[in-house]
Amino acid sequence: MDELVVVVLDALIGGVVLWLAAKITSVDLALSETVIAAGGAAAVALVPTAGWILSIVVLFVLLKKFSKASIWPDIILMVIVGRLVSFVALMALGGLR
């Protein structure tokens, strides 16, 4: 049950952060698309050992599919900012328990 809560929080927080990063980098993405991409990446991250790298690949693929933006600099910058801010936010929420 805890894993499900983490995946949902990661999808929501990551989706909002990616949407904000898309606005900053002028990439045309809807909030629903970023939440779906972040949720897919969060679900794949549950795979043992290689999940973290697979989740980044899934995030890149979904963002590329939804936005048709160039990989460099738009999507790479969005992913770097999104993953860093999501990680910090989830660590802060985890510290509140």
C-alpha positions as CSV (number, residue, x, y, z in Angstrom):
1,M,0.0,0.0,0.0
2,D,2.9,2.4,0.8
3,E,4.3,1.8,-2.7
4,L,1.0,2.9,-4.3
5,V,0.9,6.1,-2.3
6,V,4.5,6.9,-3.3
7,V,3.7,6.2,-7.0
8,V,0.6,8.4,-6.9
9,L,2.4,11.2,-5.1
10,D,5.3,11.0,-7.5
11,A,2.9,11.1,-10.5
12,L,1.1,14.2,-9.1
13,I,4.1,16.1,-7.9
14,G,6.3,15.1,-10.8
15,G,3.5,15.9,-13.3
16,V,3.0,19.4,-11.9
17,V,6.7,20.1,-11.8
18,L,7.1,18.8,-15.4
19,W,4.2,21.0,-16.5
20,L,5.8,24.1,-14.9
21,A,9.1,23.2,-16.5
22,A,7.3,22.8,-19.8
23,K,5.9,26.3,-19.4
24,I,9.3,27.7,-18.7
25,T,10.9,26.0,-21.7
26,S,8.0,26.9,-24.0
27,V,7.1,23.2,-24.7
28,D,3.4,22.6,-25.4
29,L,2.2,20.1,-22.9
30,A,-1.0,19.7,-21.0
31,L,-1.1,19.0,-17.2
32,S,-2.8,15.6,-17.9
33,E,0.0,14.6,-20.3
34,T,2.8,15.4,-17.8
35,V,0.9,13.6,-15.0
36,I,0.6,10.5,-17.2
37,A,4.2,10.6,-18.2
38,A,5.3,11.0,-14.5
39,G,3.0,8.3,-13.4
40,G,4.3,5.9,-16.0
41,A,7.8,6.6,-15.0
42,A,7.0,6.2,-11.3
43,A,5.3,2.8,-12.0
44,V,8.3,1.6,-14.0
45,A,10.6,2.8,-11.2
46,L,9.2,0.0,-9.0
47,V,11.1,-2.6,-11.1
48,P,14.0,-3.9,-9.0
49,T,17.6,-3.0,-9.8
50,A,17.0,-1.4,-13.2
51,G,13.8,0.5,-12.5
52,W,15.4,3.9,-12.0
53,I,17.1,4.0,-15.4
54,L,14.0,2.4,-17.1
55,S,11.8,5.1,-15.5
56,I,13.9,7.9,-17.1
57,V,13.7,6.2,-20.5
58,V,9.9,5.9,-20.2
59,L,9.7,9.5,-19.1
60,F,11.7,10.6,-22.2
61,V,9.7,8.5,-24.5
62,L,6.3,9.7,-23.2
63,L,7.3,13.3,-23.1
64,K,8.6,13.1,-26.7
65,K,5.4,11.4,-27.8
66,F,3.2,13.9,-26.1
67,S,5.1,17.1,-27.0
68,K,6.9,16.5,-30.3
69,A,9.6,18.8,-28.8
70,S,13.3,18.3,-29.4
71,I,15.2,16.1,-27.0
72,W,17.9,18.7,-26.5
73,P,17.5,21.2,-24.8
74,D,13.8,21.1,-24.1
75,I,13.0,17.5,-22.8
76,I,16.4,17.0,-21.2
77,L,16.1,20.2,-19.2
78,M,12.5,19.4,-18.2
79,V,13.5,15.9,-17.0
80,I,16.5,17.2,-15.0
81,V,14.4,19.9,-13.3
82,G,11.4,17.7,-12.8
83,R,13.3,14.8,-11.3
84,L,15.3,17.0,-8.9
85,V,12.3,19.0,-7.6
86,S,10.2,15.8,-7.3
87,F,12.9,14.0,-5.4
88,V,13.3,17.0,-3.0
89,A,9.5,17.3,-2.5
90,L,9.1,13.5,-1.9
91,M,11.9,13.5,0.6
92,A,10.4,16.5,2.4
93,L,7.0,14.7,2.5
94,G,8.6,11.5,3.7
95,G,10.3,13.5,6.6
96,L,6.9,14.6,7.8
97,R,5.8,11.1,8.8
